[in-house]
Amino acid sequence: MKKRRIGILGSTGSIGKSTLEVLERFPDRFCVKMLTGGVNIDLLARQIEKFSPDIAVVYDETGARRLKEKISSGTGTEILFGEDAYRQAAGYKELELVVSAMVGSAGLLPTLSAIHAGKDIALANKEVLVMAGDLVIREAAERGVRILPVDSEHSAVFQCISGNRKNDVERILLTASGGPFLDMPGGNFAEITPGDALVHPTWQMGDKITIDSATLMNKGLEVIEASHLFGLAPDRIDVVVHPQSIVHSMVAFCDGSIMAQMGLPDMKTAIAYALSCPERLRLGLSFPDFAELGRLTFRPPDFEKFPCLALAYRACEIGGTMPAILNAANEVAVSAFLHGSIGFNQIPEIIREVINRFRPVMDPEMEDVLQADLEARKTAETLLI
């Protein structure tokens, strides 16, 4: 069997590490040709030693120098650095599929470079479609590139729709764990510390995504991503709070039937399906013990207590560059919270103020998206002073 050649944008993050765990289990099916990291040089060096990719990329020259010192010459890996290098690596001619797992807006241009080079995309970076969904989907369609969702919710929807007619889809129901503060009174949110917010009840994720889950912004970004991936208006995408995280999402069809994809909360399932679909890899993971669980519960989200979700719906309905503006403001606000500059309850306040100050560009080109992102960040940063 010919091995599928894989590259990973963001191999040192949570999704990147899980992807490598899956790939390591199937050496006869996959080979790793490209890895990129950020500042975690030690981990990237260990990954290079284990997988011997052709190319590895880090953030800056200092990191590249350190990385070269840590790896043996026998790997044969070319070490590159800088923004242009991420885009160059994403389009590397030897790749067949690129796992887009960089955190935040940084993943947009490298992912687009991979699409331009005709590589299929296993998309774990939701900001790519949040910021420039129409552009990305159009570019992928023009080049015959498949965009395969890695987020557990979008993978669930993708699996439920497979084998059914798109025109028969009535609604999408994205499930949300509700995060660590689901039952905390909103009046106590000002007391939440970064340490409190980084403890997620069911999923193991990176810091930024974990905070987004706590504010429900993560679910809002997923609504925007789903709108682009599956071609549905936001008013046909519902969010349902499901604390057990067993039902990963559902699809409602025009005949009144609903299909759900279920499993224990483990990202490796969604990752593996994106790597191999329509085949399924034998991961050896456990199944939910429904008798032990006893019941699965669902409830509507509280838009007043978690205004980030409402703000994301609003940005999606407006369209144009407004989702990029929302995303930029959120990234600045979350970073400020993690560094202790603002309170947890101030995250949505900053986002709301930023989007209220902008008139979006409709039918934007990439230059418009990047300019909106830049200006929104500047505006958000002024609100922190």
C-alpha positions in Angstrom: 0.0 0.0 0.0 1.3 3.4 -0.9 1.8 5.6 2.1 -0.2 8.9 2.3 2.2 11.8 2.7 1.1 14.1 5.6 2.2 17.6 6.7 1.1 19.2 10.0 0.8 22.9 10.6 1.1 23.2 14.4 2.6 19.8 15.3 3.5 20.8 18.9 -0.1 21.8 19.9 -2.8 19.6 21.3 -4.3 18.5 17.9 -0.8 18.2 16.3 0.4 15.9 19.1 -2.8 13.8 18.8 -2.4 13.6 15.1 1.1 12.3 15.4 -0.1 9.6 17.9 -2.5 8.4 15.3 0.0 8.5 12.5 2.6 6.6 14.6 0.1 3.7 15.0 -0.2 3.2 11.2 3.3 3.5 9.8 2.3 1.3 6.8 -0.4 3.8 5.8 1.1 7.2 6.5 4.5 9.1 6.4 5.2 12.5 7.9 6.8 14.9 5.4 6.4 18.3 7.1 6.1 19.6 10.7 5.8 23.2 12.0 5.9 24.4 15.5 6.2 27.7 17.3 8.3 28.2 20.4 8.3 24.6 21.9 11.6 23.7 20.3 12.3 20.7 22.6 9.1 19.0 21.6 9.5 19.7 17.9 13.1 18.3 18.1 11.7 15.1 19.6 9.1 14.9 16.9 11.7 15.4 14.2 13.9 12.6 15.6 10.9 10.2 15.6 9.4 11.0 12.2 12.3 12.4 10.1 10.2 14.9 8.1 11.7 16.5 5.0 10.9 20.0 6.3 10.4 21.6 9.8 9.5 25.2 10.4 9.8 27.4 13.6 8.9 30.9 14.4 12.2 32.7 14.2 15.9 32.4 13.5 16.8 31.9 17.2 14.4 29.0 17.4 15.8 27.5 14.1 19.4 27.7 15.5 18.3 25.9 18.7 16.4 23.3 16.8 19.4 22.5 14.5 21.6 22.0 17.6 19.1 19.6 19.1 18.5 17.2 16.2 20.9 14.7 14.7 22.2 15.2 11.2 20.8 11.8 10.3 17.2 13.0 10.1 18.0 14.9 6.9 15.3 17.5 7.9 15.6 21.0 6.4 15.0 23.6 9.1 13.2 26.9 8.0 11.8 29.8 10.0 9.5 32.8 9.6 6.1 33.5 8.1 7.1 32.9 4.5 8.5 29.5 5.6 5.2 28.4 7.0 3.5 29.1 3.7 6.3 27.5 1.8 6.1 24.3 3.9 2.4 24.1 3.5 2.7 24.0 -0.2 5.6 21.5 -0.2 5.3 19.4 -3.4 5.6 16.0 -1.6 2.5 16.5 0.5 -0.9 15.0 -0.2 -2.8 16.2 2.9 -2.0 19.1 5.3 -3.4 19.0 8.8 -4.2 22.6 9.7 -3.8 22.8 13.5 -2.1 26.1 14.1 -3.8 28.1 16.8 -5.8 31.2 15.8 -5.5 33.5 12.8 -1.9 32.5 12.2 -3.1 29.4 10.4 -5.0 31.3 7.7 -2.3 32.1 5.1 -0.4 28.8 5.5 -3.7 26.8 5.0 -4.5 28.9 2.0 -1.0 28.2 0.6 -1.7 24.5 0.9 -5.0 24.9 -0.9 -3.4 26.8 -3.7 -0.9 24.0 -4.0 -3.7 21.5 -4.4 -3.3 19.7 -1.0 -6.3 18.3 0.8 -6.9 19.9 4.2 -7.7 18.2 7.5 -9.0 21.4 9.1 -8.6 21.8 12.9 -8.1 25.5 12.8 -11.7 27.0 12.8 -10.4 30.5 12.4 -9.5 29.8 8.8 -13.2 29.6 7.8 -14.3 32.1 10.5 -12.0 34.8 9.0 -12.3 34.0 5.3 -14.8 31.2 4.8 -16.2 32.3 1.4 -12.7 32.8 0.0 -11.3 29.6 1.3 -14.3 27.5 0.2 -14.2 29.1 -3.3 -10.4 28.5 -3.7 -10.8 24.9 -2.5 -13.6 24.2 -5.0 -11.7 25.8 -7.9 -8.7 23.5 -7.2 -10.6 20.3 -6.4 -9.3 20.4 -2.8 -11.2 18.5 -0.1 -11.7 20.2 3.3 -12.1 17.5 5.9 -13.2 18.7 9.3 -11.3 17.7 12.4 -13.3 19.6 15.1 -15.3 16.8 16.7 -18.6 18.7 16.1 -18.0 19.3 12.4 -16.6 15.8 11.9 -19.8 14.5 13.5 -22.0 16.6 11.1 -19.8 15.5 8.2 -20.2 11.8 9.1 -24.0 12.2 9.6 -24.4 13.9 6.2 -22.3 11.4 4.3 -24.5 9.2 2.2 -27.4 11.6 2.4 -28.5 14.3 0.0 -27.5 17.8 1.0 -30.9 19.1 0.0 -32.5 16.9 2.6 -30.6 18.6 5.5 -33.0 20.8 7.5 -30.9 21.8 10.5 -27.5 21.2 12.2 -27.4 20.8 16.0 -24.0 21.5 17.4 -23.5 20.1 20.9 -21.6 22.0 23.5 -20.3 20.8 26.9 -21.1 24.1 28.4 -17.6 24.5 29.8 -16.6 24.7 33.5 -19.0 27.6 34.4 -22.2 26.2 33.0 -23.9 26.2 36.4 -22.1 29.2 37.9 -24.2 32.3 38.4 -23.2 35.0 35.8 -22.8 37.5 38.7 -19.7 35.5 39.8 -17.9 35.6 36.5 -15.7 38.6 37.5 -14.1 36.3 40.1 -13.0 33.7 37.6 -9.2 33.3 37.2 -7.3 31.9 34.3 -6.5 28.9 36.4 -10.2 28.3 36.9 -11.0 28.7 33.2 -8.3 26.4 32.0 -9.9 23.3 33.7 -12.3 21.9 31.2 -14.7 19.2 32.4 -14.5 16.8 29.4 -11.9 17.8 26.7 -8.1 18.3 26.8 -7.3 21.3 24.7 -4.8 24.2 24.3 -5.1 27.3 26.5 -6.8 29.6 23.9 -9.4 27.1 22.9 -10.1 26.1 26.5 -10.9 29.8 27.3 -13.1 30.0 24.2 -14.9 26.9 25.5 -15.4 28.5 28.9 -17.0 31.7 27.3 -18.8 29.6 24.6 -17.1 31.7 21.9 -15.6 28.4 20.7 -19.1 27.2 19.9 -19.9 30.5 18.3 -16.9 30.2 16.0 -18.0 26.6 15.2 -21.4 28.0 14.1 -19.6 30.3 11.6 -17.4 27.4 10.5 -20.3 25.1 10.0 -22.2 27.7 8.0 -19.3 27.7 5.5 -18.5 24.0 5.6 -22.1 22.8 5.0 -23.6 25.8 3.2 -26.3 26.6 5.8 -27.4 30.0 7.1 -26.8 30.6 10.8 -30.5 30.5 11.6 -30.4 26.8 10.6 -27.6 25.9 13.0 -28.6 25.4 16.6 -26.4 25.0 19.7 -27.5 22.5 22.3 -25.7 22.2 25.6 -24.8 18.5 26.3 -22.6 18.3 29.4 -21.7 14.6 28.9 -20.0 15.3 25.5 -21.1 11.9 24.2 -23.2 13.2 21.3 -20.7 15.2 19.3 -23.4 16.8 17.0 -26.5 15.9 15.1 -28.2 16.6 11.8 -31.9 17.0 11.3 -33.4 16.0 8.0 -36.5 17.2 6.2 -38.5 14.0 7.0 -38.2 14.6 10.7 -35.4 12.2 11.4 -32.2 13.1 13.2 -28.8 11.4 12.9 -26.3 11.7 15.7 -22.6 10.8 15.9 -21.5 9.6 19.3 -18.4 8.4 21.2 -16.2 9.2 24.2 -14.6 12.6 24.1 -11.3 11.8 22.3 -10.1 14.0 19.4 -8.2 11.1 17.9 -11.5 9.7 16.5 -12.2 12.8 14.4 -8.5 13.2 13.4 -8.3 9.6 12.2 -11.5 9.9 10.1 -10.1 13.1 8.4 -6.9 11.2 7.6 -8.5 8.1 6.2 -12.2 8.7 5.2 -14.3 7.1 4.0 -12.3 4.3 5.6 -12.1 4.0 9.4 -8.9 3.2 11.3 -8.9 0.6 14.1 -7.9 2.9 17.0 -8.8 0.5 19.7 -10.7 3.2 21.7 -13.4 2.4 24.2 -17.1 2.9 23.6 -19.5 4.8 25.9 -21.1 2.5 28.5 -24.7 3.7 28.1 -26.0 1.6 30.9 -23.4 3.1 33.3 -24.1 6.6 32.0 -27.8 6.2 32.7 -28.9 9.3 30.8 -27.8 11.9 28.4 -29.0 15.4 29.0 -29.6 18.5 26.8 -30.5 22.1 27.4 -30.5 25.4 25.5 -27.6 27.7 25.9 -27.9 30.8 28.1 -27.2 33.7 25.7 -27.3 36.3 28.4 -24.8 34.6 30.7 -22.6 33.7 27.7 -22.9 36.7 25.4 -19.9 35.6 23.2 -22.2 33.0 21.6 -24.7 35.7 20.7 -22.0 37.9 19.3 -20.7 35.1 17.1 -24.2 34.5 15.7 -24.5 38.3 15.1 -21.2 38.4 13.2 -22.1 35.4 11.1 -25.5 36.9 10.2 -23.8 40.2 9.1 -21.1 38.4 7.1 -18.3 40.1 5.1 -15.3 40.9 7.3 -17.4 41.0 10.5 -16.4 37.4 11.6 -12.7 38.3 11.1 -13.3 41.4 13.3 -15.0 39.3 15.9 -12.2 36.7 15.8 -9.4 39.3 16.1 -11.1 41.0 19.1 -11.6 37.7 20.8 -7.9 36.7 20.3 -6.8 39.9 21.9 -9.3 39.7 24.8 -8.4 36.1 25.6 -4.7 36.8 25.5 -5.3 39.7 27.9 -7.3 37.5 30.3 -4.7 34.8 30.3 -2.1 37.4 31.2 -4.2 38.9 34.0 -4.9 42.2 32.3 -8.7 41.9 32.2 -11.3 39.9 34.0 -13.2 36.9 32.5 -16.4 39.0 32.3 -14.6 41.7 30.3 -13.9 39.4 27.3 -17.3 39.8 25.7 -17.4 43.5 26.6 -14.3 44.1 24.6 -15.5 42.0 21.7 -18.9 43.8 21.6 -17.2 47.2 21.7 -14.9 46.3 18.8 -17.5 45.0 16.5 -19.8 48.0 17.2 -17.0 50.3 16.0 -16.6 48.7 12.5 -18.6 48.6 9.3 -17.6 45.4 7.6 -16.5 45.0 4.0 -19.0 42.8 2.1 -17.7 40.3 -0.5 -14.1 40.9 0.7 -10.9 39.9 -0.9 -8.0 38.5 1.2 -6.5 42.0 1.6 -9.8 43.2 3.1 -9.8 40.3 5.6 -6.2 40.9 6.7 -6.8 44.6 7.0 -10.0 44.0 9.1 -8.0 41.6 11.3 -5.2 44.2 11.8 -7.5 47.1 12.6 -9.7 45.1 14.9 -6.7 44.0 16.9 -5.5 47.6 17.2 -8.9 48.7 18.4 -9.1 45.9 20.9 -5.7 46.7 22.3 -6.7 50.4 22.8 -9.5 49.2 25.0 -7.1 47.4 27.3 -5.3 50.6 28.2 
